[in-house]
Amino acid sequence: MSSPPPGDGHEYDPLTDPLPPAEHGSPWFLATDGPADEGYAQQEEPPPQSQSQEWSGYQQQYAVDDSEGYQRDWYAQPQAQPRPEAEPQRISEPLPMSEPIPVPDDETVALRTSETRRAAETPAGPGRAERRRAAKARGRRRPEPTAAASASGAPGAPAKPLSRVEARRAARAAKDSPAVIASRAIGELFISFGVLMLLFVTYQLWWTNIRAGQEASQETNKIQDDWAKGRKPGAFEPGQGFAIMHIPKLDVVVPIAEGISKHNVLDRGMVGHYGEGKLKTAMPSDKLGNFAVAGHRNTHGEPFRYINRLKPGDPIVVETQDAYYTYKMESILPQTSPSNVSVIGPVPPGSGFTEPGRYITLTTCTPEFTSTYRMIVWGKMVEERPRSKGKPDALVG
């Protein structure tokens, strides 16, 4: 065993100095042959002793119970491995990037005193808890894209090429089947048909009334202008207006034209006189006969829509160029066949009239918005008043 290393200004400590210089022996001896440090007295050199006595003396002088350290330093015995900590649980959510991940400083691996520990945990730098959370966060991994995400073309997922068979199947699946195409076409047809029906109903119930009202008003003004100018036609042409009908109870003022043409007379908002062929009836100026007219109950001005509300005794006035003819309502036939032309005869059956006279007959369709049957209203003339005498009481009141 060699002597301890000479003094070089400080004493060797086996706990802090890992290895002594190569020219000296064991690190467990302190130098005594060098110059003494300040503050320490010079020790006298002991008498020569044998090597074993010298070693025993030094052991007694510098007795240090560090057998474990000696074995660890010189024989490199394996140290007990620290118990591994449990792996932090990985979560699928990525670390929020709103705050930067703290990076531990170099002092993390060094020894710390109470002062350095407090300095490290001050707001100037991340504390132990923050560094621990940051270390755990570094162990987290982003969730790997699933197979469904890869197949749907998620960002970052590699696109897997399709085989020829898969491509054909995908193309066939993308195409609509014949049943789908047929159902789609039928649906579009129904939608188009519904829109057309809605437009048609709007036209029939709203626009035809507006248009017919305008045409009837124009025809009434024309008839009154002709009367003011004194024109006397020899014979009335089909579709030509020649009189004006007043129904005070229903607030109806409508021109009367020759004929019952749907297009030229009735659809223009006027009342038509049965004056042609087998359906020809008398004029108001005739001394005997039945003055029969027809009009729409719905749409196209609908002048006879509410004639079912007339009661016996209600006046119906026909105004011509020469006179006012006043009739009183007598009876009503709510429903009859369209082919029953006897209702406009000189003495209509079912009207209550038993002998020839001066009558009026109003005909229209029933029920409303249909033309299945006819409704008939009869009246009897009670007054013929020249225009020179002014309007009758039914129009004045």
RAPEGI-V418351 format. One record per run of one state. SS is the DSSP state (helix for helix, strand for strand, loop for the rest). FROM is the first residue (numbers start at 1). TO is the last residue. If there is no record, write none. Layout:
{{SS;FROM;TO} {SS;FROM;TO}}
//
This chain:
{{loop;1;50} {helix;51;61} {loop;62;66} {helix;67;74} {loop;75;105} {helix;106;109} {loop;110;113} {helix;114;120} {loop;121;127} {helix;128;138} {loop;139;146} {helix;147;151} {loop;152;163} {helix;164;174} {loop;175;177} {helix;178;229} {loop;230;240} {strand;241;247} {helix;248;250} {loop;251;251} {strand;252;258} {loop;259;265} {helix;266;268} {loop;269;270} {strand;271;273} {loop;274;276} {helix;277;279} {loop;280;288} {strand;289;294} {loop;295;306} {helix;307;309} {loop;310;314} {strand;315;319} {loop;320;322} {strand;323;336} {loop;337;340} {helix;341;344} {loop;345;357} {strand;358;366} {loop;367;372} {strand;373;386} {helix;387;389} {loop;390;392} {helix;393;396} {loop;397;397}}
//
